[in-house]
Each structure stands twice: as C-alpha cells, then as structure tokens.
Amino acid sequence: MISVIIPYYNPDNDSSLQQLLGRAISSVAPATGNKEAFQILVVDDGSPVPPRDVVSDFRDIRISLVEIAHGGLGAARNSGIAKADGDIIAFIDADDYYFPDILGQCVTEMRRTDADLFSFNLKICTGGTIRQPQGNRIRISAPVSGNDYMSRHTPFGSCCRFLISKELLTHNNLKFAENTYMEDEDFTPRLLFFSRRYVQSDATAYAYCLRDGSITTSPLYDKRATDTINVLKRLLDFRQAHSNERCDGIDRKICWLAMDHIRRTLRRPDWQKAFKIQCEALSAIGLWPLRYAPYGMKYQLFTLLSKCRTGIRLLQINERRYIR
C-alpha cells in the first residue's frame, strides 16, 4: 500500500486553500489508476480551523486527518510518516496535484525493480489546471546507489518527486528538520545517501503549482538565508559523522547548495550588504571562498567568477533574470 501524506496549513482560513486541498485529495485515486491500494493522511499543521469538512467529504476513500501544533512542513511530514501504514511513502503539497494513472505505473515499476527510492518528474504551472503531458510512457534507469547518483548529479530538492520505501526511512531514522523553510534541502541528500537501489524515471506524475503567497514564492530573505546556513551546518555534521564512508555525493550537494545560496543572495534588492554578510557566514563554516571542484561547467565558472569583484558584479547582473 502507498501512503500519501499531504501537509496543510491555512492560517487565515482561506477558502481557496481549502478548495486546493480538495483538488489534491481528489487527484490521488485517479493517479494510482486502481493499480495500488492507498491511504491519504492530511496533516493539519496547527491551522486555526482544521480542514475537517474538506476531509469528511471524501468518505469513500481511506483518508485520515492528523492535527498537530504548528511546526512547519517538516513537522507535518514527520507526523504523517509516523502514522503511515503503507510500505511506500509519497508526499504531495496541498496546493499541487497528481496527473491520472502515472503514479500507479511508477509504483508498479518501483516494486518490479525492488527499488527503495524511485523518482518521477514534475511539471511547473503558474495558475489554473494544466494539461496532462501526452505520450507519458515510463522509461527508467538501472538501479544505482543514491550516492553514486549524487556524485554525478545535483539531486532534486523537492521530496514530492519521490516514492520512498518506508523501511528506508525508519531503518535510517530519517526525519525532516522542523520549523524551517529548507527542510527538503536537508532531507533529500540524506535520503539519497542511504538509498541502495535508486531508480530514476522520466514519467511526469506531479503538477507543481506556483502560487502567490506560498512558501515557495515568498521572499523572506533573512529567514531563508539563516535556514540555508543551518542546512549546510547539518549536512557538514552529517558528512563528518559518516566520514568513514564514501561521501562524494554529499560533498557535491554541499558545494552546490553553497553556490545556490550566493545566487539567491545576489537577487536580493540589498544584495551588496547581504552578500558580505552571507560570505562571512559561509566562511565561518569553511565554505567560502567556494571550493573549486569538477561539478560541471556552471559550478566551475561560478566559482572562478566569485573570486573577484568584477566577476561578482557579472554574476549579479546575470541573476537579475530570475527576479520575479
């Protein structure tokens, strides 16, 4: 059985968020294509008005509402994992949804290949309902260890792109950091590190909806900066705790996350002041100047340019393209 965990937080009792939650719940059964038994766990993260009415509308499916004190996405997901009965775990955000049939096919392939971790693609949308990708025939990679994958690629940030063996989570005591906006960046590399049979697919199963006012689109520059430095500290501690094992995948992730942190800093309206502060924060944990390593042309070029004022100014001009 697959357990689908949906964190939900609605501090203003916004009816539109309730409707989006209903859409997310409604998408789960068609996504499985009747190929797999499932349960849905809606975890309310301390909303003033929990979505009891929304959940009670779905009496014909196996669904539960879990109510917790507010602790952020990480706390909600951890609570969902603890309550899950399925041997496979999936996460979906309350404002996103699954495309029909694809998730069930992914579960079938995950079981056939005996994978402990299976990934699929998401399609980004900026509003309304988007058309399901056509010709979505699943092609998969051969199983590899997660560390092998991370040593050659920068891993996906979002945990919503994975089907995860519950045993992989419980055996390694994998949990999300709580009260932070960067819980995925901390969780995903540790998840891959412990995976022994990771299978990647080209299936597009998930609609990732960007919404004004969501965590993803909210600036909150200082909070994000602090959380990113804390994630890097935890990953460095994790790497030290596993120093007797192969950690080249974790090393790559740490370097890329440090680079991405500088990239986001260069997009800020106060980038000059913030750049100095964040470079000092990275320097304090041994990650500035950026480590030069063969992690691809993009990383190598950024590292070289970040070593001089002219290069930094060129990087800042380039990052303007990503300002919303």
Phi and psi in degrees as GROMACS dihedral restraints (atoms count N, CA, C in turn):
[ dihedral_restraints ]
;  ai    aj    ak    al  type     phi  dphi    fc
    3     4     5     6     1  -105.0    20    10
    4     5     6     7     1   132.3    20    10
    6     7     8     9     1  -102.8    20    10
    7     8     9    10     1   119.4    20    10
    9    10    11    12     1  -102.1    20    10
   10    11    12    13     1   118.2    20    10
   12    13    14    15     1  -104.1    20    10
   13    14    15    16     1   125.2    20    10
   15    16    17    18     1  -120.6    20    10
   16    17    18    19     1   101.5    20    10
   18    19    20    21     1   -70.8    20    10
   19    20    21    22     1   145.1    20    10
   21    22    23    24     1  -142.4    20    10
   22    23    24    25     1   131.3    20    10
   24    25    26    27     1  -144.0    20    10
   25    26    27    28     1   120.8    20    10
   27    28    29    30     1  -134.3    20    10
   28    29    30    31     1    79.7    20    10
   30    31    32    33     1   -66.1    20    10
   31    32    33    34     1   -24.4    20    10
   33    34    35    36     1  -104.7    20    10
   34    35    36    37     1     9.7    20    10
   36    37    38    39     1    52.2    20    10
   37    38    39    40     1    47.3    20    10
   39    40    41    42     1   -76.2    20    10
   40    41    42    43     1   122.1    20    10
   42    43    44    45     1   -65.3    20    10
   43    44    45    46     1   -29.0    20    10
   45    46    47    48     1   -66.2    20    10
   46    47    48    49     1   -34.9    20    10
   48    49    50    51     1   -68.5    20    10
   49    50    51    52     1   -35.0    20    10
   51    52    53    54     1   -63.2    20    10
   52    53    54    55     1   -40.1    20    10
   54    55    56    57     1   -66.4    20    10
   55    56    57    58     1   -39.2    20    10
   57    58    59    60     1   -65.2    20    10
   58    59    60    61     1   -38.9    20    10
   60    61    62    63     1   -59.9    20    10
   61    62    63    64     1   -43.8    20    10
   63    64    65    66     1   -59.3    20    10
   64    65    66    67     1   -39.5    20    10
   66    67    68    69     1   -64.3    20    10
   67    68    69    70     1   -43.1    20    10
   69    70    71    72     1   -61.0    20    10
   70    71    72    73     1   -46.0    20    10
   72    73    74    75     1   -61.7    20    10
   73    74    75    76     1   -44.6    20    10
   75    76    77    78     1   -62.8    20    10
   76    77    78    79     1   -24.9    20    10
   78    79    80    81     1   -80.2    20    10
   79    80    81    82     1   -15.1    20    10
   81    82    83    84     1   -69.6    20    10
   82    83    84    85     1   -49.6    20    10
   84    85    86    87     1   -60.4    20    10
   85    86    87    88     1   -49.2    20    10
   87    88    89    90     1   -61.4    20    10
   88    89    90    91     1   -30.2    20    10
   90    91    92    93     1   -66.4    20    10
   91    92    93    94     1   -33.8    20    10
   93    94    95    96     1   -77.8    20    10
   94    95    96    97     1   -18.9    20    10
   96    97    98    99     1    59.3    20    10
   97    98    99   100     1    28.4    20    10
   99   100   101   102     1    58.8    20    10
  100   101   102   103     1    22.9    20    10
  102   103   104   105     1   -93.9    20    10
  103   104   105   106     1   -10.7    20    10
  105   106   107   108     1  -152.4    20    10
  106   107   108   109     1   135.5    20    10
  108   109   110   111     1   -67.1    20    10
  109   110   111   112     1   147.5    20    10
  111   112   113   114     1  -145.9    20    10
  112   113   114   115     1   159.7    20    10
  114   115   116   117     1  -129.9    20    10
  115   116   117   118     1   152.1    20    10
  117   118   119   120     1  -117.9    20    10
  118   119   120   121     1   128.8    20    10
  120   121   122   123     1  -116.2    20    10
  121   122   123   124     1   107.5    20    10
  123   124   125   126     1   -90.0    20    10
  124   125   126   127     1   118.2    20    10
  126   127   128   129     1  -107.5    20    10
  127   128   129   130     1   108.6    20    10
  129   130   131   132     1   -82.3    20    10
  130   131   132   133     1   121.2    20    10
  132   133   134   135     1   -91.9    20    10
  133   134   135   136     1    54.9    20    10
  135   136   137   138     1    76.7    20    10
  136   137   138   139     1    30.3    20    10
  138   139   140   141     1   -65.7    20    10
  139   140   141   142     1   144.4    20    10
  141   142   143   144     1   -56.4    20    10
  142   143   144   145     1   -35.6    20    10
  144   145   146   147     1  -123.9    20    10
  145   146   147   148     1    99.4    20    10
  147   148   149   150     1   -60.5    20    10
  148   149   150   151     1   151.4    20    10
  150   151   152   153     1   -81.4    20    10
  151   152   153   154     1    53.1    20    10
  153   154   155   156     1   -65.3    20    10
  154   155   156   157     1   -39.4    20    10
  156   157   158   159     1   -65.6    20    10
  157   158   159   160     1   -39.8    20    10
  159   160   161   162     1   -62.7    20    10
  160   161   162   163     1   -47.0    20    10
  162   163   164   165     1   -66.2    20    10
  163   164   165   166     1   -38.8    20    10
  165   166   167   168     1   -67.5    20    10
  166   167   168   169     1   -17.0    20    10
  168   169   170   171     1   -71.0    20    10
  169   170   171   172     1   -14.6    20    10
  171   172   173   174     1  -110.1    20    10
  172   173   174   175     1    59.8    20    10
  174   175   176   177     1   -74.6    20    10
  175   176   177   178     1   -17.0    20    10
  177   178   179   180     1   -87.9    20    10
  178   179   180   181     1     1.4    20    10
  180   181   182   183     1  -127.3    20    10
  181   182   183   184     1   164.0    20    10
  183   184   185   186     1   -81.2    20    10
  184   185   186   187     1   105.0    20    10
  186   187   188   189     1  -141.9    20    10
  187   188   189   190     1   142.2    20    10
  189   190   191   192     1  -134.0    20    10
  190   191   192   193     1   148.9    20    10
  192   193   194   195     1  -107.6    20    10
  193   194   195   196     1   125.1    20    10
  195   196   197   198     1  -110.8    20    10
  196   197   198   199     1   124.5    20    10
  198   199   200   201     1  -109.5    20    10
  199   200   201   202     1   126.7    20    10
  201   202   203   204     1  -131.9    20    10
  202   203   204   205     1   165.3    20    10
  204   205   206   207     1   -70.2    20    10
  205   206   207   208     1   152.5    20    10
  207   208   209   210     1   -63.0    20    10
  208   209   210   211     1   123.1    20    10
  210   211   212   213     1  -144.5    20    10
  211   212   213   214     1     9.3    20    10
  213   214   215   216     1    87.5    20    10
  214   215   216   217     1   176.0    20    10
  216   217   218   219     1   -56.5    20    10
  217   218   219   220     1   -40.5    20    10
  219   220   221   222     1   -59.6    20    10
  220   221   222   223     1   -45.5    20    10
  222   223   224   225     1   -64.2    20    10
  223   224   225   226     1   -40.7    20    10
  225   226   227   228     1   -64.3    20    10
  226   227   228   229     1   -44.0    20    10
  228   229   230   231     1   -66.5    20    10
  229   230   231   232     1   -40.2    20    10
  231   232   233   234     1   -60.8    20    10
  232   233   234   235     1   -40.8    20    10
  234   235   236   237     1   -65.3    20    10
  235   236   237   238     1   -38.6    20    10
  237   238   239   240     1   -64.1    20    10
  238   239   240   241     1   -43.0    20    10
  240   241   242   243     1   -59.3    20    10
  241   242   243   244     1   -43.1    20    10
  243   244   245   246     1   -63.4    20    10
  244   245   246   247     1   -29.6    20    10
  246   247   248   249     1   -94.4    20    10
  247   248   249   250     1    -8.1    20    10
  249   250   251   252     1   -71.3    20    10
  250   251   252   253     1   136.9    20    10
  252   253   254   255     1   -99.5    20    10
  253   254   255   256     1   -16.5    20    10
  255   256   257   258     1   -76.4    20    10
  256   257   258   259     1   159.6    20    10
  258   259   260   261     1   -88.4    20    10
  259   260   261   262     1    -8.1    20    10
  261   262   263   264     1  -125.3    20    10
  262   263   264   265     1   136.4    20    10
  264   265   266   267     1  -112.9    20    10
  265   266   267   268     1   137.4    20    10
  267   268   269   270     1  -133.7    20    10
  268   269   270   271     1   147.6    20    10
  270   271   272   273     1  -118.4    20    10
  271   272   273   274     1   136.8    20    10
  273   274   275   276     1  -137.3    20    10
  274   275   276   277     1   134.3    20    10
  276   277   278   279     1   -75.7    20    10
  277   278   279   280     1   152.8    20    10
  279   280   281   282     1   -67.9    20    10
  280   281   282   283     1   -18.9    20    10
  282   283   284   285     1  -101.7    20    10
  283   284   285   286     1     9.7    20    10
  285   286   287   288     1  -110.9    20    10
  286   287   288   289     1  -178.7    20    10
  288   289   290   291     1  -158.1    20    10
  289   290   291   292     1   163.8    20    10
  291   292   293   294     1   -95.4    20    10
  292   293   294   295     1   148.9    20    10
  294   295   296   297     1   -78.9    20    10
  295   296   297   298     1   152.9    20    10
  297   298   299   300     1   -64.1    20    10
  298   299   300   301     1   145.2    20    10
  300   301   302   303     1    75.3    20    10
  301   302   303   304     1   -31.2    20    10
  303   304   305   306     1   -68.9    20    10
  304   305   306   307     1   -40.0    20    10
  306   307   308   309     1   -60.6    20    10
  307   308   309   310     1   -41.9    20    10
  309   310   311   312     1   -62.0    20    10
  310   311   312   313     1   -39.3    20    10
  312   313   314   315     1   -64.9    20    10
  313   314   315   316     1   -38.0    20    10
  315   316   317   318     1   -64.7    20    10
  316   317   318   319     1   -41.5    20    10
  318   319   320   321     1   -62.0    20    10
  319   320   321   322     1   -41.8    20    10
  321   322   323   324     1   -58.9    20    10
  322   323   324   325     1   -45.1    20    10
  324   325   326   327     1   -68.6    20    10
  325   326   327   328     1   -35.2    20    10
  327   328   329   330     1   -62.9    20    10
  328   329   330   331     1   -43.2    20    10
  330   331   332   333     1   -69.6    20    10
  331   332   333   334     1   -40.4    20    10
  333   334   335   336     1   -62.8    20    10
  334   335   336   337     1   -37.4    20    10
  336   337   338   339     1   -91.5    20    10
  337   338   339   340     1    -0.4    20    10
  339   340   341   342     1    56.6    20    10
  340   341   342   343     1    37.8    20    10
  342   343   344   345     1   -77.5    20    10
  343   344   345   346     1   146.0    20    10
  345   346   347   348     1   -96.2    20    10
  346   347   348   349     1    -8.6    20    10
  348   349   350   351     1  -151.2    20    10
  349   350   351   352     1   132.0    20    10
  351   352   353   354     1  -138.2    20    10
  352   353   354   355     1   132.0    20    10
  354   355   356   357     1  -115.7    20    10
  355   356   357   358     1   153.4    20    10
  357   358   359   360     1  -137.1    20    10
  358   359   360   361     1   172.1    20    10
  360   361   362   363     1   -92.0    20    10
  361   362   363   364     1   160.2    20    10
  363   364   365   366     1  -119.5    20    10
  364   365   366   367     1   156.3    20    10
  366   367   368   369     1  -116.5    20    10
  367   368   369   370     1   124.9    20    10
  369   370   371   372     1   -81.9    20    10
  370   371   372   373     1   134.7    20    10
  372   373   374   375     1  -132.3    20    10
  373   374   375   376     1   155.1    20    10
  375   376   377   378     1  -112.6    20    10
  376   377   378   379     1     9.8    20    10
  378   379   380   381     1   157.2    20    10
  379   380   381   382     1   144.5    20    10
  381   382   383   384     1    72.9    20    10
  382   383   384   385     1  -174.9    20    10
  384   385   386   387     1   -87.7    20    10
  385   386   387   388     1   136.8    20    10
  387   388   389   390     1  -110.8    20    10
  388   389   390   391     1   153.7    20    10
  390   391   392   393     1   -72.6    20    10
  391   392   393   394     1   139.4    20    10
  393   394   395   396     1   -65.7    20    10
  394   395   396   397     1   137.9    20    10
  396   397   398   399     1   -57.6    20    10
  397   398   399   400     1   140.4    20    10
  399   400   401   402     1   -92.0    20    10
  400   401   402   403     1   156.1    20    10
  402   403   404   405     1    59.2    20    10
  403   404   405   406     1    42.3    20    10
  405   406   407   408     1   -86.8    20    10
  406   407   408   409     1    57.1    20    10
  408   409   410   411     1   -77.7    20    10
  409   410   411   412     1   133.0    20    10
  411   412   413   414     1   -81.7    20    10
  412   413   414   415     1   126.3    20    10
  414   415   416   417     1  -118.4    20    10
  415   416   417   418     1   139.8    20    10
  417   418   419   420     1  -127.4    20    10
  418   419   420   421     1   159.0    20    10
  420   421   422   423     1   -87.1    20    10
  421   422   423   424     1   166.6    20    10
  423   424   425   426     1   -71.7    20    10
  424   425   426   427     1   149.4    20    10
  426   427   428   429     1   -62.0    20    10
  427   428   429   430     1   135.5    20    10
  429   430   431   432     1  -137.4    20    10
  430   431   432   433     1   165.4    20    10
  432   433   434   435     1   -72.7    20    10
  433   434   435   436     1   150.2    20    10
  435   436   437   438     1   -61.7    20    10
  436   437   438   439     1   -34.8    20    10
  438   439   440   441     1   -67.2    20    10
  439   440   441   442     1   -38.2    20    10
  441   442   443   444     1   -59.1    20    10
  442   443   444   445     1   -43.5    20    10
  444   445   446   447     1   -63.6    20    10
  445   446   447   448     1   -47.6    20    10
  447   448   449   450     1   -65.1    20    10
  448   449   450   451     1   -27.6    20    10
  450   451   452   453     1   -69.1    20    10
  451   452   453   454     1   -17.9    20    10
  453   454   455   456     1  -115.5    20    10
  454   455   456   457     1   -14.5    20    10
  456   457   458   459     1  -138.7    20    10
  457   458   459   460     1   153.8    20    10
  459   460   461   462     1   -84.2    20    10
  460   461   462   463     1   121.8    20    10
  462   463   464   465     1   -69.7    20    10
  463   464   465   466     1   156.4    20    10
  465   466   467   468     1   -57.8    20    10
  466   467   468   469     1   141.4    20    10
  468   469   470   471     1   -77.1    20    10
  469   470   471   472     1   -44.8    20    10
  471   472   473   474     1   -76.9    20    10
  472   473   474   475     1   130.5    20    10
  474   475   476   477     1   -72.7    20    10
  475   476   477   478     1   -12.8    20    10
  477   478   479   480     1   -71.9    20    10
  478   479   480   481     1    -7.0    20    10
  480   481   482   483     1   -91.3    20    10
  481   482   483   484     1     7.5    20    10
  483   484   485   486     1  -124.4    20    10
  484   485   486   487     1   147.7    20    10
  486   487   488   489     1  -101.2    20    10
  487   488   489   490     1   129.9    20    10
  489   490   491   492     1  -125.7    20    10
  490   491   492   493     1   129.5    20    10
  492   493   494   495     1   -63.1    20    10
  493   494   495   496     1   129.1    20    10
  495   496   497   498     1   -62.9    20    10
  496   497   498   499     1   -32.2    20    10
  498   499   500   501     1   -62.9    20    10
  499   500   501   502     1   -36.1    20    10
  501   502   503   504     1   -60.3    20    10
  502   503   504   505     1   -38.6    20    10
  504   505   506   507     1   -71.9    20    10
  505   506   507   508     1   -49.4    20    10
  507   508   509   510     1   -73.3    20    10
  508   509   510   511     1   -39.0    20    10
  510   511   512   513     1   -62.9    20    10
  511   512   513   514     1   -34.4    20    10
  513   514   515   516     1  -103.1    20    10
  514   515   516   517     1     8.4    20    10
  516   517   518   519     1    51.0    20    10
  517   518   519   520     1    45.4    20    10
  519   520   521   522     1   -82.8    20    10
  520   521   522   523     1   123.6    20    10
  522   523   524   525     1  -136.8    20    10
  523   524   525   526     1   159.3    20    10
  525   526   527   528     1   -83.5    20    10
  526   527   528   529     1   146.5    20    10
  528   529   530   531     1   -66.9    20    10
  529   530   531   532     1   145.3    20    10
  531   532   533   534     1  -109.7    20    10
  532   533   534   535     1   158.2    20    10
  534   535   536   537     1    57.5    20    10
  535   536   537   538     1    43.3    20    10
  537   538   539   540     1  -145.5    20    10
  538   539   540   541     1   153.5    20    10
  540   541   542   543     1   -89.4    20    10
  541   542   543   544     1    -4.4    20    10
  543   544   545   546     1  -116.2    20    10
  544   545   546   547     1    33.0    20    10
  546   547   548   549     1   -64.0    20    10
  547   548   549   550     1   -33.4    20    10
  549   550   551   552     1   -68.3    20    10
  550   551   552   553     1   -39.3    20    10
  552   553   554   555     1   -65.1    20    10
  553   554   555   556     1   -24.8    20    10
  555   556   557   558     1   -84.3    20    10
  556   557   558   559     1   -42.6    20    10
  558   559   560   561     1   -76.3    20    10
  559   560   561   562     1   -46.9    20    10
  561   562   563   564     1   -60.9    20    10
  562   563   564   565     1   -45.8    20    10
  564   565   566   567     1   -64.5    20    10
  565   566   567   568     1   -34.3    20    10
  567   568   569   570     1   -68.7    20    10
  568   569   570   571     1   -37.4    20    10
  570   571   572   573     1   -59.6    20    10
  571   572   573   574     1   -48.0    20    10
  573   574   575   576     1   -66.2    20    10
  574   575   576   577     1   -37.8    20    10
  576   577   578   579     1   -56.1    20    10
  577   578   579   580     1   -41.2    20    10
  579   580   581   582     1   -85.7    20    10
  580   581   582   583     1   -14.4    20    10
  582   583   584   585     1   -69.1    20    10
  583   584   585   586     1   132.3    20    10
  585   586   587   588     1  -104.4    20    10
  586   587   588   589     1   -19.1    20    10
  588   589   590   591     1  -137.9    20    10
  589   590   591   592     1    84.2    20    10
  591   592   593   594     1   -96.5    20    10
  592   593   594   595     1   128.7    20    10
  594   595   596   597     1  -120.7    20    10
  595   596   597   598     1   130.4    20    10
  597   598   599   600     1  -107.5    20    10
  598   599   600   601     1   136.3    20    10
  600   601   602   603     1  -120.7    20    10
  601   602   603   604     1   165.1    20    10
  603   604   605   606     1  -101.8    20    10
  604   605   606   607     1    11.3    20    10
  606   607   608   609     1   -68.4    20    10
  607   608   609   610     1   141.7    20    10
  609   610   611   612     1  -106.6    20    10
  610   611   612   613     1   100.2    20    10
  612   613   614   615     1  -105.7    20    10
  613   614   615   616     1   -14.6    20    10
  615   616   617   618     1  -129.8    20    10
  616   617   618   619     1   131.1    20    10
  618   619   620   621     1   -98.5    20    10
  619   620   621   622     1   114.1    20    10
  621   622   623   624     1  -100.7    20    10
  622   623   624   625     1   109.6    20    10
  624   625   626   627     1  -101.7    20    10
  625   626   627   628     1   116.0    20    10
  627   628   629   630     1   -80.6    20    10
  628   629   630   631     1   128.7    20    10
  630   631   632   633     1  -134.8    20    10
  631   632   633   634     1   131.3    20    10
  633   634   635   636     1   -57.7    20    10
  634   635   636   637     1   130.9    20    10
  636   637   638   639     1    95.1    20    10
  637   638   639   640     1    -7.7    20    10
  639   640   641   642     1   -77.4    20    10
  640   641   642   643     1   168.9    20    10
  642   643   644   645     1   -60.1    20    10
  643   644   645   646     1   -39.3    20    10
  645   646   647   648     1   -62.9    20    10
  646   647   648   649     1   -39.7    20    10
  648   649   650   651     1   -96.3    20    10
  649   650   651   652     1    -3.3    20    10
  651   652   653   654     1   -80.4    20    10
  652   653   654   655     1   131.7    20    10
  654   655   656   657     1   -62.2    20    10
  655   656   657   658     1   -68.4    20    10
  657   658   659   660     1    40.8    20    10
  658   659   660   661     1    54.1    20    10
  660   661   662   663     1   -55.7    20    10
  661   662   663   664     1   -50.4    20    10
  663   664   665   666     1   -67.4    20    10
  664   665   666   667     1   -38.8    20    10
  666   667   668   669     1   -63.3    20    10
  667   668   669   670     1   -45.2    20    10
  669   670   671   672     1   -63.5    20    10
  670   671   672   673     1   -40.4    20    10
  672   673   674   675     1   -63.4    20    10
  673   674   675   676     1   -46.1    20    10
  675   676   677   678     1   -62.5    20    10
  676   677   678   679     1   -43.5    20    10
  678   679   680   681     1   -64.6    20    10
  679   680   681   682     1   -37.6    20    10
  681   682   683   684     1   -65.3    20    10
  682   683   684   685     1   -44.1    20    10
  684   685   686   687     1   -60.9    20    10
  685   686   687   688     1   -39.6    20    10
  687   688   689   690     1   -65.8    20    10
  688   689   690   691     1   -38.7    20    10
  690   691   692   693     1   -61.3    20    10
  691   692   693   694     1   -45.4    20    10
  693   694   695   696     1   -61.3    20    10
  694   695   696   697     1   -39.9    20    10
  696   697   698   699     1   -62.0    20    10
  697   698   699   700     1   -43.6    20    10
  699   700   701   702     1   -66.4    20    10
  700   701   702   703     1   -39.1    20    10
  702   703   704   705     1   -67.5    20    10
  703   704   705   706     1   -36.9    20    10
  705   706   707   708     1   -64.7    20    10
  706   707   708   709     1   -41.0    20    10
  708   709   710   711     1   -64.5    20    10
  709   710   711   712     1   -41.2    20    10
  711   712   713   714     1   -62.5    20    10
  712   713   714   715     1   -43.1    20    10
  714   715   716   717     1   -62.7    20    10
  715   716   717   718     1   -39.5    20    10
  717   718   719   720     1   -66.6    20    10
  718   719   720   721     1   -39.7    20    10
  720   721   722   723     1   -65.9    20    10
  721   722   723   724     1   -22.7    20    10
  723   724   725   726     1  -115.7    20    10
  724   725   726   727     1    31.4    20    10
  726   727   728   729     1   -66.1    20    10
  727   728   729   730     1   -18.2    20    10
  729   730   731   732     1   -86.7    20    10
  730   731   732   733     1     2.8    20    10
  732   733   734   735     1  -115.5    20    10
  733   734   735   736     1   167.5    20    10
  735   736   737   738     1   -70.3    20    10
  736   737   738   739     1   121.7    20    10
  738   739   740   741     1  -126.4    20    10
  739   740   741   742     1    21.6    20    10
  741   742   743   744     1   -65.2    20    10
  742   743   744   745     1   -28.6    20    10
  744   745   746   747     1   -68.1    20    10
  745   746   747   748     1   -42.9    20    10
  747   748   749   750     1   -64.0    20    10
  748   749   750   751     1   -40.6    20    10
  750   751   752   753     1   -58.7    20    10
  751   752   753   754     1   -44.5    20    10
  753   754   755   756     1   -63.0    20    10
  754   755   756   757     1   -44.5    20    10
  756   757   758   759     1   -60.9    20    10
  757   758   759   760     1   -42.8    20    10
  759   760   761   762     1   -60.4    20    10
  760   761   762   763     1   -45.9    20    10
  762   763   764   765     1   -64.4    20    10
  763   764   765   766     1   -42.7    20    10
  765   766   767   768     1   -67.3    20    10
  766   767   768   769     1   -38.5    20    10
  768   769   770   771     1   -66.7    20    10
  769   770   771   772     1   -37.7    20    10
  771   772   773   774     1   -62.7    20    10
  772   773   774   775     1   -42.5    20    10
  774   775   776   777     1   -62.9    20    10
  775   776   777   778     1   -45.9    20    10
  777   778   779   780     1   -62.6    20    10
  778   779   780   781     1   -32.9    20    10
  780   781   782   783     1   -63.2    20    10
  781   782   783   784     1   -43.2    20    10
  783   784   785   786     1   -65.7    20    10
  784   785   786   787     1   -38.7    20    10
  786   787   788   789     1   -59.9    20    10
  787   788   789   790     1   -46.4    20    10
  789   790   791   792     1   -64.8    20    10
  790   791   792   793     1   -35.1    20    10
  792   793   794   795     1   -63.6    20    10
  793   794   795   796     1   -38.9    20    10
  795   796   797   798     1   -69.7    20    10
  796   797   798   799     1   -12.8    20    10
  798   799   800   801     1   -89.7    20    10
  799   800   801   802     1    -9.3    20    10
  801   802   803   804     1   -72.1    20    10
  802   803   804   805     1   149.3    20    10
  804   805   806   807     1   -63.8    20    10
  805   806   807   808     1   -27.1    20    10
  807   808   809   810     1  -104.0    20    10
  808   809   810   811     1    39.6    20    10
  810   811   812   813     1   -59.6    20    10
  811   812   813   814     1   -34.2    20    10
  813   814   815   816     1   -65.7    20    10
  814   815   816   817     1   -46.7    20    10
  816   817   818   819     1   -66.9    20    10
  817   818   819   820     1   -44.9    20    10
  819   820   821   822     1   -65.6    20    10
  820   821   822   823     1   -36.5    20    10
  822   823   824   825     1   -59.8    20    10
  823   824   825   826     1   -44.4    20    10
  825   826   827   828     1   -62.5    20    10
  826   827   828   829     1   -44.4    20    10
  828   829   830   831     1   -64.1    20    10
  829   830   831   832     1   -44.4    20    10
  831   832   833   834     1   -73.6    20    10
  832   833   834   835     1   -31.7    20    10
  834   835   836   837     1   -64.3    20    10
  835   836   837   838     1   -39.1    20    10
  837   838   839   840     1   -65.1    20    10
  838   839   840   841     1   -39.2    20    10
  840   841   842   843     1   -65.3    20    10
  841   842   843   844     1   -41.8    20    10
  843   844   845   846     1   -67.8    20    10
  844   845   846   847     1   -39.2    20    10
  846   847   848   849     1   -61.4    20    10
  847   848   849   850     1   -36.6    20    10
  849   850   851   852     1   -64.4    20    10
  850   851   852   853     1   -22.4    20    10
  852   853   854   855     1  -111.9    20    10
  853   854   855   856     1    15.1    20    10
  855   856   857   858     1    79.7    20    10
  856   857   858   859     1    22.9    20    10
  858   859   860   861     1  -117.1    20    10
  859   860   861   862     1    12.6    20    10
  861   862   863   864     1  -140.8    20    10
  862   863   864   865     1   132.4    20    10
  864   865   866   867     1   -59.8    20    10
  865   866   867   868     1   157.2    20    10
  867   868   869   870     1   -58.9    20    10
  868   869   870   871     1   141.4    20    10
  870   871   872   873     1   -73.9    20    10
  871   872   873   874     1   129.3    20    10
  873   874   875   876     1   -81.1    20    10
  874   875   876   877     1   126.4    20    10
  876   877   878   879     1  -153.6    20    10
  877   878   879   880     1   157.0    20    10
  879   880   881   882     1   -78.7    20    10
  880   881   882   883     1    63.8    20    10
  882   883   884   885     1  -104.3    20    10
  883   884   885   886     1    29.1    20    10
  885   886   887   888     1   105.0    20    10
  886   887   888   889     1   157.1    20    10
  888   889   890   891     1   -59.5    20    10
  889   890   891   892     1   -40.9    20    10
  891   892   893   894     1   -60.6    20    10
  892   893   894   895     1   -48.3    20    10
  894   895   896   897     1   -65.6    20    10
  895   896   897   898     1   -43.8    20    10
  897   898   899   900     1   -64.8    20    10
  898   899   900   901     1   -42.0    20    10
  900   901   902   903     1   -66.0    20    10
  901   902   903   904     1   -42.8    20    10
  903   904   905   906     1   -61.5    20    10
  904   905   906   907     1   -42.9    20    10
  906   907   908   909     1   -60.7    20    10
  907   908   909   910     1   -43.8    20    10
  909   910   911   912     1   -65.7    20    10
  910   911   912   913     1   -45.7    20    10
  912   913   914   915     1   -66.8    20    10
  913   914   915   916     1   -29.9    20    10
  915   916   917   918     1   -72.8    20    10
  916   917   918   919     1    -2.1    20    10
  918   919   920   921     1   -90.6    20    10
  919   920   921   922     1    -2.5    20    10
  921   922   923   924     1  -144.2    20    10
  922   923   924   925     1   159.3    20    10
  924   925   926   927     1   -62.8    20    10
  925   926   927   928     1   -42.1    20    10
  927   928   929   930     1   -63.1    20    10
  928   929   930   931     1   -42.6    20    10
  930   931   932   933     1   -63.4    20    10
  931   932   933   934     1   -40.3    20    10
  933   934   935   936     1   -63.4    20    10
  934   935   936   937     1   -40.9    20    10
  936   937   938   939     1   -64.3    20    10
  937   938   939   940     1   -39.6    20    10
  939   940   941   942     1   -64.3    20    10
  940   941   942   943     1   -39.8    20    10
  942   943   944   945     1   -64.3    20    10
  943   944   945   946     1   -39.9    20    10
  945   946   947   948     1   -64.7    20    10
  946   947   948   949     1   -41.1    20    10
  948   949   950   951     1   -62.1    20    10
  949   950   951   952     1   -41.3    20    10
  951   952   953   954     1   -65.2    20    10
  952   953   954   955     1   -37.8    20    10
  954   955   956   957     1   -71.0    20    10
  955   956   957   958     1   -14.5    20    10
  957   958   959   960     1   -58.8    20    10
  958   959   960   961     1   -26.8    20    10
  960   961   962   963     1   -61.6    20    10
  961   962   963   964     1   -23.6    20    10
  963   964   965   966     1   -98.1    20    10
  964   965   966   967     1     1.5    20    10
  966   967   968   969     1   -75.7    20    10
  967   968   969   970     1   124.4    20    10
